[in-house]
């Protein structure tokens, strides 16, 4: 939002603001997601891209086994830094950045360090969920099917 610094009583046609006549009052809220160049800083971004490539290769098989849409909200300091959707319900499967285009069956809200431990198999997902390390909304039991996808990716 801008505020005029000088107060001209009359403005003639063709007169526009001159340089320095406006000052910024407040900055607009920044986007929820970081700038694309900053995404490379997050380990989870690189992992999610790898999983995305894997899903593009074997998605058809996974759709038959999983039949669900998952949304992953990766957080840092309580703020969402990454959001990805894993669609293993439609077509030959897909994984893309952003919120689910269709209704997600399950939404995971996971701090980045916990996400990394989960996908690398260093943490048991059920124990982590019960310990409150991440949140799940929607069909919680479908998370077990997603665990298989991550295990397949780790072997890949």
GROMACS elastic network, one bead per residue, 0.5 to 0.9 nm:
[ bonds ]
;  ai    aj funct       b0    kb
    1    23     6  0.84524   500
    1    24     6  0.60219   500
    1    25     6  0.56239   500
    1    26     6  0.61726   500
    1    27     6  0.74401   500
    1    28     6  0.81559   500
    2    22     6  0.58942   500
    2    23     6  0.55928   500
    2    25     6  0.57720   500
    2    26     6  0.81405   500
    3    21     6  0.82610   500
    3    22     6  0.55441   500
    3    23     6  0.57813   500
    3    24     6  0.68894   500
    3    25     6  0.68082   500
    4     7     6  0.70415   500
    4    17     6  0.85540   500
    4    21     6  0.58153   500
    4    23     6  0.70346   500
    5    20     6  0.82193   500
    5    21     6  0.53459   500
    5    22     6  0.59086   500
    5    23     6  0.71968   500
    6    21     6  0.64570   500
    6    22     6  0.85562   500
    7    10     6  0.88502   500
    8    11     6  0.67079   500
   11    14     6  0.85295   500
   11    15     6  0.64494   500
   11    16     6  0.83608   500
   12    15     6  0.55552   500
   12    16     6  0.87449   500
   13    16     6  0.83500   500
   15    18     6  0.85720   500
   17    20     6  0.83166   500
   17    21     6  0.62261   500
   17    22     6  0.76987   500
   18    21     6  0.56467   500
   18    22     6  0.82409   500
   19    22     6  0.75175   500
   20    23     6  0.72592   500
   24    27     6  0.72219   500
   27    30     6  0.83587   500
   29    32     6  0.87032   500
   30    33     6  0.84330   500
   30    34     6  0.86012   500
   31    34     6  0.67713   500
   31    35     6  0.82614   500
   32    79     6  0.78642   500
   32    80     6  0.65340   500
   32    81     6  0.67763   500
   32    82     6  0.84703   500
   33    36     6  0.83638   500
   33    39     6  0.86239   500
   33    80     6  0.70082   500
   33    81     6  0.52655   500
   33    82     6  0.61165   500
   33    83     6  0.78470   500
   34    37     6  0.80662   500
   34    38     6  0.60798   500
   34    39     6  0.64110   500
   34    81     6  0.63944   500
   34    82     6  0.79115   500
   35    38     6  0.53532   500
   35    39     6  0.66658   500
   36    39     6  0.51628   500
   36    40     6  0.75416   500
   37    40     6  0.62795   500
   37    41     6  0.81992   500
   38    41     6  0.56583   500
   38    42     6  0.78627   500
   39    42     6  0.57217   500
   39    43     6  0.87048   500
   39    44     6  0.89980   500
   39    45     6  0.63277   500
   39    46     6  0.85085   500
   39    81     6  0.83925   500
   39    82     6  0.81183   500
   40    43     6  0.72734   500
   40    44     6  0.88585   500
   40    45     6  0.64529   500
   40    46     6  0.68204   500
   41    44     6  0.88584   500
   41    45     6  0.79402   500
   41    46     6  0.88058   500
   42    45     6  0.54197   500
   42    46     6  0.71387   500
   42    81     6  0.88345   500
   42    82     6  0.89466   500
   42   112     6  0.81676   500
   43    46     6  0.54688   500
   43    47     6  0.63970   500
   43    48     6  0.87153   500
   43   112     6  0.81546   500
   43   113     6  0.89425   500
   43   116     6  0.76150   500
   44    48     6  0.59506   500
   44    49     6  0.84871   500
   44    74     6  0.79911   500
   44    82     6  0.83174   500
   44   112     6  0.65349   500
   44   113     6  0.84195   500
   44   115     6  0.73101   500
   44   116     6  0.63559   500
   45    48     6  0.51411   500
   45    49     6  0.61977   500
   45    50     6  0.86761   500
   45    82     6  0.73280   500
   46    49     6  0.51169   500
   46    50     6  0.62753   500
   46    51     6  0.87015   500
   47    50     6  0.50731   500
   47    51     6  0.61934   500
   47    52     6  0.85132   500
   47   116     6  0.81942   500
   47   119     6  0.84181   500
   48    51     6  0.50220   500
   48    52     6  0.60203   500
   48    53     6  0.87254   500
   48    84     6  0.78119   500
   48    95     6  0.87162   500
   48    97     6  0.89159   500
   49    53     6  0.64127   500
   49    54     6  0.87406   500
   49    95     6  0.86871   500
   49    96     6  0.86299   500
   50    53     6  0.52290   500
   50    54     6  0.63545   500
   50    55     6  0.87257   500
   50   153     6  0.83149   500
   51    55     6  0.61211   500
   51    56     6  0.86185   500
   51    95     6  0.81289   500
   51   149     6  0.86405   500
   51   150     6  0.77415   500
   51   153     6  0.63282   500
   51   154     6  0.89952   500
   52    55     6  0.51070   500
   52    56     6  0.62605   500
   52    57     6  0.88031   500
   52    86     6  0.81248   500
   52    94     6  0.73707   500
   52    95     6  0.52338   500
   52    96     6  0.71609   500
   53    56     6  0.51100   500
   53    57     6  0.64882   500
   53    58     6  0.89514   500
   53    95     6  0.83276   500
   54    57     6  0.52062   500
   54    58     6  0.63288   500
   54    59     6  0.77064   500
   54   152     6  0.89545   500
   54   153     6  0.66648   500
   54   156     6  0.78229   500
   55    58     6  0.52296   500
   55    60     6  0.83828   500
   55    62     6  0.77969   500
   55    86     6  0.85716   500
   55    88     6  0.86496   500
   55    92     6  0.89009   500
   55    93     6  0.67652   500
   55    94     6  0.64873   500
   55    95     6  0.68919   500
   55   149     6  0.85146   500
   55   153     6  0.85551   500
   56    59     6  0.53691   500
   56    60     6  0.83502   500
   56    92     6  0.78853   500
   56    93     6  0.68908   500
   56    94     6  0.62694   500
   56    95     6  0.76383   500
   57    60     6  0.81167   500
   58    61     6  0.56929   500
   58    62     6  0.64965   500
   58    63     6  0.89370   500
   58    92     6  0.82438   500
   58    93     6  0.82449   500
   59    63     6  0.60471   500
   59    64     6  0.87858   500
   59    87     6  0.89844   500
   59    88     6  0.69534   500
   59    91     6  0.86122   500
   59    92     6  0.51976   500
   59    94     6  0.68144   500
   60    63     6  0.52787   500
   60    64     6  0.67690   500
   60    88     6  0.82025   500
   60    91     6  0.73395   500
   60    93     6  0.59669   500
   61    64     6  0.54668   500
   61    65     6  0.66670   500
   61    66     6  0.88288   500
   61    92     6  0.78505   500
   61    93     6  0.86475   500
   62    65     6  0.50356   500
   62    66     6  0.57493   500
   62    67     6  0.77250   500
   62    88     6  0.63498   500
   62    89     6  0.86397   500
   62    92     6  0.82070   500
   62    93     6  0.72794   500
   62   149     6  0.76359   500
   63    66     6  0.53328   500
   63    67     6  0.51374   500
   63    68     6  0.76935   500
   63    87     6  0.81750   500
   63    89     6  0.53257   500
   63    90     6  0.70550   500
   63    91     6  0.76740   500
   63    92     6  0.64983   500
   63    93     6  0.59158   500
   64    67     6  0.61473   500
   64    88     6  0.81163   500
   64    89     6  0.79395   500
   65    88     6  0.85564   500
   65   145     6  0.79853   500
   66    69     6  0.87934   500
   66    88     6  0.61641   500
   66    89     6  0.71144   500
   66   142     6  0.80605   500
   66   145     6  0.58116   500
   66   146     6  0.74455   500
   66   148     6  0.89164   500
   66   149     6  0.86285   500
   67    87     6  0.83216   500
   67    88     6  0.53984   500
   67    90     6  0.77281   500
   67   145     6  0.89501   500
   68    86     6  0.83347   500
   68    87     6  0.65307   500
   68    88     6  0.52449   500
   68    90     6  0.83299   500
   68   104     6  0.76877   500
   68   105     6  0.60738   500
   68   106     6  0.79765   500
   68   142     6  0.74104   500
   68   145     6  0.86573   500
   68   146     6  0.88487   500
   69    85     6  0.71860   500
   69    86     6  0.57693   500
   69    88     6  0.56852   500
   69    89     6  0.59547   500
   69    90     6  0.84385   500
   69   100     6  0.76942   500
   69   102     6  0.80130   500
   69   103     6  0.74596   500
   69   105     6  0.52480   500
   69   106     6  0.67283   500
   69   107     6  0.87331   500
   70    84     6  0.83697   500
   70    85     6  0.56711   500
   70    86     6  0.50563   500
   70    87     6  0.63568   500
   70    88     6  0.79921   500
   70   100     6  0.76621   500
   70   103     6  0.89851   500
   70   104     6  0.54077   500
   70   105     6  0.59806   500
   70   106     6  0.50081   500
   70   107     6  0.57995   500
   70   108     6  0.75923   500
   70   142     6  0.87513   500
   70   143     6  0.85040   500
   70   146     6  0.81192   500
   71    83     6  0.71441   500
   71    84     6  0.58231   500
   71    86     6  0.62813   500
   71    87     6  0.84579   500
   71    98     6  0.84104   500
   71    99     6  0.65337   500
   71   100     6  0.61968   500
   71   104     6  0.61255   500
   71   105     6  0.80988   500
   71   106     6  0.63955   500
   71   108     6  0.61926   500
   71   109     6  0.85529   500
   72    82     6  0.78679   500
   72    83     6  0.55441   500
   72    84     6  0.51697   500
   72    85     6  0.61269   500
   72    86     6  0.78816   500
   72    98     6  0.89090   500
   72    99     6  0.82898   500
   72   106     6  0.86672   500
   72   107     6  0.60212   500
   72   109     6  0.62906   500
   72   110     6  0.74830   500
   73    80     6  0.61325   500
   73    81     6  0.76375   500
   73    82     6  0.59640   500
   73    84     6  0.67521   500
   73    85     6  0.88213   500
   73    98     6  0.89830   500
   73    99     6  0.85488   500
   73   107     6  0.73771   500
   73   108     6  0.59110   500
   73   110     6  0.62382   500
   73   111     6  0.83839   500
   74    79     6  0.83204   500
   74    80     6  0.56745   500
   74    81     6  0.58960   500
   74    82     6  0.50365   500
   74    83     6  0.61436   500
   74    84     6  0.83582   500
   74   108     6  0.80510   500
   74   109     6  0.59920   500
   74   110     6  0.50374   500
   74   111     6  0.55827   500
   74   112     6  0.56062   500
   74   115     6  0.74103   500
   75    78     6  0.57435   500
   75    79     6  0.51651   500
   75    81     6  0.53068   500
   75    82     6  0.68938   500
   75    83     6  0.88112   500
   75   109     6  0.69865   500
   75   110     6  0.58902   500
   75   112     6  0.57195   500
   76    79     6  0.54418   500
   76    80     6  0.64786   500
   76    81     6  0.63550   500
   76   110     6  0.86890   500
   76   111     6  0.56864   500
   76   112     6  0.61318   500
   76   113     6  0.85643   500
   77    80     6  0.84565   500
   77   111     6  0.78739   500
   78   111     6  0.76543   500
   79   111     6  0.89742   500
   80    83     6  0.71942   500
   80   109     6  0.83621   500
   80   111     6  0.86503   500
   81   112     6  0.87228   500
   82    97     6  0.77832   500
   82    98     6  0.77638   500
   83    96     6  0.88396   500
   83    97     6  0.58999   500
   83    99     6  0.62017   500
   84    95     6  0.71146   500
   84    96     6  0.56931   500
   84    99     6  0.62354   500
   84   100     6  0.77143   500
   85    94     6  0.81102   500
   85    95     6  0.55409   500
   85    96     6  0.54704   500
   85    97     6  0.61911   500
   85    98     6  0.63558   500
   85    99     6  0.59994   500
   85   100     6  0.53726   500
   85   101     6  0.83247   500
   85   104     6  0.81297   500
   86    89     6  0.89234   500
   86    93     6  0.77577   500
   86    94     6  0.60943   500
   86    96     6  0.67894   500
   86    97     6  0.89146   500
   86   100     6  0.80392   500
   86   104     6  0.89250   500
   87    90     6  0.65117   500
   87    91     6  0.88447   500
   87    92     6  0.89394   500
   87    93     6  0.54645   500
   87    94     6  0.50596   500
   87    95     6  0.58887   500
   87    96     6  0.83721   500
   87   100     6  0.80371   500
   87   102     6  0.88275   500
   87   104     6  0.83361   500
   88    91     6  0.80327   500
   88    92     6  0.75100   500
   88    94     6  0.65663   500
   88    95     6  0.82656   500
   89    92     6  0.81056   500
   89    93     6  0.65137   500
   89    94     6  0.88185   500
   90    93     6  0.58411   500
   90    94     6  0.79972   500
   91    94     6  0.80748   500
   96    99     6  0.85209   500
   96   100     6  0.85906   500
   97   100     6  0.87681   500
   98   101     6  0.84548   500
   99   102     6  0.87854   500
   99   104     6  0.86125   500
  100   103     6  0.62335   500
  100   104     6  0.58809   500
  101   104     6  0.81538   500
  103   106     6  0.89249   500
  104   107     6  0.65821   500
  104   138     6  0.79353   500
  105   137     6  0.84869   500
  105   138     6  0.57465   500
  105   139     6  0.59034   500
  105   140     6  0.87521   500
  105   142     6  0.79743   500
  106   136     6  0.68667   500
  106   137     6  0.57686   500
  106   139     6  0.52576   500
  106   140     6  0.65279   500
  106   141     6  0.88565   500
  106   142     6  0.70736   500
  106   143     6  0.74698   500
  107   135     6  0.81922   500
  107   136     6  0.56642   500
  107   137     6  0.52103   500
  107   138     6  0.63454   500
  107   139     6  0.83760   500
  107   140     6  0.86305   500
  108   134     6  0.72688   500
  108   135     6  0.58225   500
  108   137     6  0.66529   500
  108   138     6  0.89386   500
  108   143     6  0.87459   500
  109   134     6  0.58655   500
  109   135     6  0.51028   500
  109   136     6  0.63819   500
  109   137     6  0.84506   500
  110   113     6  0.83627   500
  110   114     6  0.65196   500
  110   115     6  0.59372   500
  110   133     6  0.74340   500
  110   135     6  0.65505   500
  110   136     6  0.86144   500
  111   114     6  0.54668   500
  111   115     6  0.62188   500
  111   116     6  0.88248   500
  111   133     6  0.78351   500
  111   134     6  0.68750   500
  112   115     6  0.50075   500
  112   116     6  0.62280   500
  112   117     6  0.87604   500
  113   116     6  0.51872   500
  113   117     6  0.63998   500
  113   118     6  0.87158   500
  114   117     6  0.51699   500
  114   118     6  0.61534   500
  114   119     6  0.87546   500
  114   123     6  0.79636   500
  114   128     6  0.83471   500
  114   133     6  0.70921   500
  114   134     6  0.76634   500
  115   118     6  0.50777   500
  115   119     6  0.62090   500
  115   120     6  0.84945   500
  115   134     6  0.86711   500
  116   119     6  0.54322   500
  116   120     6  0.60965   500
  116   121     6  0.85466   500
  116   122     6  0.83980   500
  116   123     6  0.90000   500
  117   120     6  0.52754   500
  117   121     6  0.61389   500
  117   123     6  0.54138   500
  117   124     6  0.86799   500
  118   121     6  0.52224   500
  118   122     6  0.60111   500
  118   123     6  0.50579   500
  118   124     6  0.67333   500
  118   125     6  0.62906   500
  118   128     6  0.85985   500
  118   147     6  0.85547   500
  118   150     6  0.84759   500
  119   122     6  0.76738   500
  119   123     6  0.82379   500
  119   147     6  0.79661   500
  119   150     6  0.56658   500
  119   151     6  0.74623   500
  119   153     6  0.86309   500
  119   154     6  0.76233   500
  120   123     6  0.78783   500
  120   150     6  0.78917   500
  120   151     6  0.81119   500
  120   154     6  0.67187   500
  121   124     6  0.70849   500
  121   125     6  0.87383   500
  121   150     6  0.83091   500
  121   151     6  0.74259   500
  121   154     6  0.80983   500
  123   126     6  0.89021   500
  123   127     6  0.79237   500
  123   128     6  0.70002   500
  124   127     6  0.54476   500
  124   128     6  0.60824   500
  124   129     6  0.86305   500
  125   128     6  0.50456   500
  125   129     6  0.60333   500
  125   130     6  0.85555   500
  125   143     6  0.85347   500
  125   144     6  0.83420   500
  125   147     6  0.77757   500
  126   129     6  0.51840   500
  126   130     6  0.61739   500
  126   131     6  0.85135   500
  126   144     6  0.85058   500
  127   130     6  0.51267   500
  127   131     6  0.60101   500
  127   132     6  0.86367   500
  127   133     6  0.88276   500
  128   131     6  0.50340   500
  128   132     6  0.63325   500
  128   133     6  0.53179   500
  128   134     6  0.70200   500
  129   132     6  0.51160   500
  129   133     6  0.57321   500
  129   134     6  0.56901   500
  129   135     6  0.68717   500
  129   136     6  0.79922   500
  130   133     6  0.76422   500
  130   134     6  0.86976   500
  131   134     6  0.82634   500
  132   135     6  0.68998   500
  136   139     6  0.81051   500
  136   140     6  0.62126   500
  136   143     6  0.85673   500
  137   140     6  0.65554   500
  138   141     6  0.89766   500
  138   142     6  0.89165   500
  139   142     6  0.58072   500
  139   143     6  0.77880   500
  140   143     6  0.57676   500
  140   144     6  0.82953   500
  141   144     6  0.59542   500
  141   145     6  0.79195   500
  142   145     6  0.53649   500
  142   146     6  0.67805   500
  142   147     6  0.89486   500
  143   146     6  0.50141   500
  143   147     6  0.62876   500
  143   148     6  0.89735   500
  144   147     6  0.50274   500
  144   148     6  0.68271   500
  145   148     6  0.53336   500
  145   149     6  0.68867   500
  146   149     6  0.50629   500
  146   150     6  0.65334   500
  146   151     6  0.87379   500
  147   150     6  0.51986   500
  147   151     6  0.62469   500
  147   152     6  0.86856   500
  148   152     6  0.61094   500
  148   153     6  0.85412   500
  149   152     6  0.51412   500
  149   153     6  0.62225   500
  149   154     6  0.87475   500
  150   154     6  0.61942   500
  150   155     6  0.87267   500
  151   154     6  0.51270   500
  151   155     6  0.64207   500
  151   156     6  0.86201   500
  152   155     6  0.52451   500
  152   156     6  0.61868   500
